[in-house]
Amino acid sequence: MDLSNLKPAEGSVKNNKRIGRGQGSGRGGTSTRGHKGAKSRSGYSQKIGFEGGQMPLYRRVPKYGFRNINRVEYRSINIDIIQQLAASQNLEVIDVELLIASGYISKNDKVKILGRGELKAKVDVKAHAFSASAAKAIESNGGQAIKL
């Protein structure tokens, strides 16, 4: 085998339809576009969501709801995860950088500490927000809940 006798695999290469090259080709005349109408013309493109003149879905379905542009999305971390981190790494301060490094949050996330689980370690926790039960659990063990 050499470069002079290489061929593509059988059936992998098809010839294009040569459209609009005279009546004898079988694809002249209307050039496979049917007769008249917008779809037969050059430059035609259909609007996204167009349904042939029927009222489109995006106009049939009513609008509803409200999206607050000032909403702040928090990534929630529970007390049991704080306890797990403090116990495994012998930590006294847990902050956002540590949570990013350990893979619990991404670098642009805001963190809210929630109160599920129980905390036995004395830790200072730095986060963007705390639930009342989480702050109470941290402070009852002698730690601090520091808001960023």
N, C-alpha and C positions, 0 to 999 in steps of 0.2 A: 504494500500500500504506500502511495506517495501523494504529493499535492496535486498531481495531474489527474488523478481519478477519484477525488473526493466529491461526494454528492450528498444533498440533504436526505433525511430519512423519507421513506416512501409515504406519501400522503401528507407530509408536513408543510408543503408549499402549494398554495392555490393561486390561480391567476385571478386578477381583479376583473370585475365586470367593467367592460369599456362602454360607458353610457354616453348616449348622444353622439354616436358616430355613424349616423345614416340609417335608413330604413332596412338596408340589407343585413345589418348586424342583429336585428331583432330587438334592439334596445335604443332605437332612434325615436323620432316623434315626440312622445311625452317623456321619454327618458326615465321610465319606471316610476313616474310621479303621479300617474293617474291624470284626470282631466280637471283643469281650472282649480279655483280655490286657493286660499292662502298658502297651504302646504306645498303647492306646486311651484310657487314663485321663489325667486332667489332672494336671499336676505331674510327669509322668514324664520323667526324663532318664537317659540311659545312661551308665554308667561309661566313662571313657576306656580303650580297649583291650578292652572287653567283646566277646566273640565268641559270643554266644548260648548261654552256658553251657559251651561247649568251653573247655578249659584255655587261657588266653590266652598269646600269644607271650611276653610279658614274664615269665611264670612257667614256660614250657616251656624257655626258653633258660637254661642255667646261668650263675651269676655267676662271674666269674674276675678275676684281676689284683689289683693293689694300687696305690693312689694315695697317694704320700707327700705329706702336707700341709706338710712343711717344705722341699719342693723349691724351689730358686731357679732361675728361668728367665732365661738370659742371651741377649742379642742378640749374635750373633757378628760381629766386624769383623776382617777379615784384614789382614796386614801390607801387602799390595799396595794396599789402599785408603788406609792411612796414608801410604804413599809417594806415592800419587797426590795426596792432599790437601796434603801437605807441599810437593811440587814445584809444584803449580798456584798455591798461595797464599803461597809462601815462609814457611812456618810453622816455629816452633821448639818450640811447645807445642801438643799436640792433647789436648783434654779433651772431656767429655761434652756440654757446651754447644755446642761447635763441631760435633760429630757431629749434634746435634739440628738446628742451624741449617742444616747442609748436607743434611739429609733422610735420613740413614742410619738414624736411630733415632727413636723417639717419646719424649716427655718423661719417661715413667715407666719406661722400659726400663733394665735393668742391662746393662752392656757387658762382654763378654769379648773380649780381643784374641787372635786365633789366628795361627799362623805360616805361612800360605800366601803365597807370593810372596817378593820380596826387597826389603830396605830399604837405601837408599843414603844417605838424609838423616839428619842428627843431630837427633833430636826427642825431647822429653820427652812421654811419653804417660801421661795420667791416665785410669784405667778401674777398674771394679769387680773384674776378674779378668784374669789373663794365663795363657796356656799357657806351658810351659817353653820351647818353641822360640821363641815370640814375644818373651818377656822377654830371651832370649839374643840374638836378632837386634837388638833395640832397644839393648841395652847394649853389644854389640860395635861399634856405630857411635858410641859415646860419649853416647848418650841415657840417659834414665832411665825405668823402668817403675814408675809411682807408683800404688799401690793405693788406692782410695778407701774 
